[in-house]
Amino acid sequence: MQNVIELFSIKNKIIIITGGAGMLGKEYASCFADGGARVVLFDVVDSPKLPKSPDIRYVKVDISDREAVFFAVAEIEKEHGRIDVLINNAAMNPVPGSPESKSQFAPYEDYPQELWKKEIAVGLNGMLFMMQAVVPIMKKQGSGSIINISSTYGNVGPDNRIYDSGKFKSVGYATIKGAVLNFTRAWASYLRGTGIRVNTLTPGGVLAGQPAEFVKKYEERTILGRMAEKHEYNGAILFLASDASSYMTGANLVVDGGWTVW
Ligand SMILES: NC(=O)c1ccc[n+]([C@@H]2O[C@H](COP(=O)([O-])OP(=O)(O)OC[C@H]3O[C@@H](n4cnc5c(N)ncnc54)[C@H](O)[C@@H]3O)[C@@H](O)[C@H]2O)c1
């Protein structure tokens, strides 16, 4: 039997994280670099502030651009010869109160078509292109772990009572995050017999400077009575990326403080 520390080992693994310059992407990157992996972050930000580590590298890639995705992934294969883990983490997820969140929280009848298209382009098209570029490499090596990031609102409908009156959690966001669950199952099924596992991680809301009123209402909706700290998904992501989850594919790991329990 494998030693318990080895079971969770990601040492020397090559890991791509999309949306890697964002709040949670950076957390995952630090966690993996600590564990001895080499991490490549894909994002659209110009000069991101990233954790300082020789094992974390940044590549500017718009994942909604299929050609750009294939080019960037091929470069990584050239450099490292393999890709062990892919984390499809990029999405549009503005913090309540930010300027972009205004149109994201529009009544559904008025939901802007451009925003809808953009959300789908990043959250679904981007995820598809990443799979199409990375899976052939994983097939050649006969192994790989792919983690697609959903959200509480991919598992249940948004509770609009926790937002300011007249604000409604993006129908685009809820649609995409729900689709991620079956996107994962479809790919897991398709990749039967290849050694590649595909799972969803469902994080709950992270405390990140939201208005106090919102935080209070959010807290009341969870069993644990609080929002998550941004590091609290590191254990789950490590589990899914490593051999510790070797008998798991097509599944959804829910880490939401108990939001969906009642
Ligand atoms: N923060 C939360 O409370 C929370 C809760 C549940 C689920 N999630 C999910 O976790 C993931 C990460 O969330 P986060 O809070 O770190 O969000 P974030 O907004 O900080 O990070 C998302 C990143 O994706 C990048 N991105 C957007 N469009 C892109 C594109 N076309 N190509 C490449 N990168 C692109 C953004 O630039 C950003 O850096 C998201 O999928 C989000 O839906 C977050």
The ligand as an SDF file (V2000), in Angstrom:
LIG
                    3D

 44 48  0  0  0  0  0  0  0  0999 V2000
  -14.5820   32.9750   -5.3720 N   0  0  0  0  0  0  0  0  0  0  0  0
  -15.6580   32.2680   -5.0480 C   0  0  0  0  0  0  0  0  0  0  0  0
  -16.3370   32.5600   -4.0470 O   0  0  0  0  0  0  0  0  0  0  0  0
  -16.0430   31.0800   -5.8700 C   0  0  0  0  0  0  0  0  0  0  0  0
  -17.0820   30.2580   -5.4090 C   0  0  0  0  0  0  0  0  0  0  0  0
  -17.4630   29.1740   -6.1680 C   0  0  0  0  0  0  0  0  0  0  0  0
  -16.8350   28.9010   -7.3680 C   0  0  0  0  0  0  0  0  0  0  0  0
  -15.8380   29.7130   -7.7950 N   0  0  0  0  0  0  0  0  0  0  0  0
  -15.2040   29.4040   -9.0740 C   0  0  0  0  0  0  0  0  0  0  0  0
  -13.8060   29.2610   -8.8890 O   0  0  0  0  0  0  0  0  0  0  0  0
  -13.1290   29.7230  -10.0460 C   0  0  0  0  0  0  0  0  0  0  0  0
  -12.1020   30.7690   -9.6530 C   0  0  0  0  0  0  0  0  0  0  0  0
  -12.7540   31.8130   -8.9740 O   0  0  0  0  0  0  0  0  0  0  0  0
  -12.0060   33.0940   -8.4240 P   0  0  0  0  0  0  0  0  0  0  0  0
  -12.7800   33.5760   -7.2710 O   0  0  0  0  0  0  0  0  0  0  0  0
  -10.5560   32.8340   -8.2990 O   0  0  0  0  0  0  0  0  0  0  0  0
  -12.2970   34.1040   -9.6210 O   0  0  0  0  0  0  0  0  0  0  0  0
  -11.3550   35.2180  -10.2370 P   0  0  0  0  0  0  0  0  0  0  0  0
  -12.2500   36.1240  -10.9960 O   0  0  0  0  0  0  0  0  0  0  0  0
  -10.4700   35.8020   -9.1900 O   0  0  0  0  0  0  0  0  0  0  0  0
  -10.4560   34.3770  -11.2450 O   0  0  0  0  0  0  0  0  0  0  0  0
  -10.9060   33.9820  -12.4920 C   0  0  0  0  0  0  0  0  0  0  0  0
   -9.7880   34.2460  -13.4760 C   0  0  0  0  0  0  0  0  0  0  0  0
  -10.1890   33.8280  -14.7820 O   0  0  0  0  0  0  0  0  0  0  0  0
   -9.5670   34.6950  -15.6790 C   0  0  0  0  0  0  0  0  0  0  0  0
  -10.1820   34.6740  -16.9970 N   0  0  0  0  0  0  0  0  0  0  0  0
  -11.3310   35.2950  -17.3880 C   0  0  0  0  0  0  0  0  0  0  0  0
  -11.4990   35.1430  -18.7120 N   0  0  0  0  0  0  0  0  0  0  0  0
  -10.4540   34.3960  -19.1650 C   0  0  0  0  0  0  0  0  0  0  0  0
  -10.0710   33.9310  -20.4450 C   0  0  0  0  0  0  0  0  0  0  0  0
  -10.8090   34.1990  -21.5400 N   0  0  0  0  0  0  0  0  0  0  0  0
   -8.9170   33.2180  -20.5680 N   0  0  0  0  0  0  0  0  0  0  0  0
   -8.1650   32.9600  -19.4630 C   0  0  0  0  0  0  0  0  0  0  0  0
   -8.4750   33.3890  -18.2280 N   0  0  0  0  0  0  0  0  0  0  0  0
   -9.6100   34.1000  -18.0760 C   0  0  0  0  0  0  0  0  0  0  0  0
   -9.7140   36.0650  -15.0280 C   0  0  0  0  0  0  0  0  0  0  0  0
   -8.8110   37.0090  -15.5890 O   0  0  0  0  0  0  0  0  0  0  0  0
   -9.4230   35.7410  -13.5720 C   0  0  0  0  0  0  0  0  0  0  0  0
   -8.0640   35.9450  -13.2430 O   0  0  0  0  0  0  0  0  0  0  0  0
  -14.2060   30.2300  -10.9950 C   0  0  0  0  0  0  0  0  0  0  0  0
  -14.5490   29.2120  -11.9090 O   0  0  0  0  0  0  0  0  0  0  0  0
  -15.3590   30.5170  -10.0810 C   0  0  0  0  0  0  0  0  0  0  0  0
  -16.5930   30.4700  -10.7410 O   0  0  0  0  0  0  0  0  0  0  0  0
  -15.4160   30.7920   -7.0730 C   0  0  0  0  0  0  0  0  0  0  0  0
  1  2  1  0
  2  3  2  0
  2  4  1  0
  4  5  1  0
  4 44  2  0
  5  6  2  0
  6  7  1  0
  7  8  2  0
  8  9  1  0
  8 44  1  0
  9 10  1  0
  9 42  1  0
 10 11  1  0
 11 12  1  0
 11 40  1  0
 12 13  1  0
 13 14  1  0
 14 15  2  0
 14 16  1  0
 14 17  1  0
 17 18  1  0
 18 19  2  0
 18 20  1  0
 18 21  1  0
 21 22  1  0
 22 23  1  0
 23 24  1  0
 23 38  1  0
 24 25  1  0
 25 26  1  0
 25 36  1  0
 26 27  1  0
 26 35  1  0
 27 28  2  0
 28 29  1  0
 29 30  1  0
 29 35  2  0
 30 31  1  0
 30 32  2  0
 32 33  1  0
 33 34  2  0
 34 35  1  0
 36 37  1  0
 36 38  1  0
 38 39  1  0
 40 41  1  0
 40 42  1  0
 42 43  1  0
M  CHG  2   8   1  16  -1
M  END
$$$$
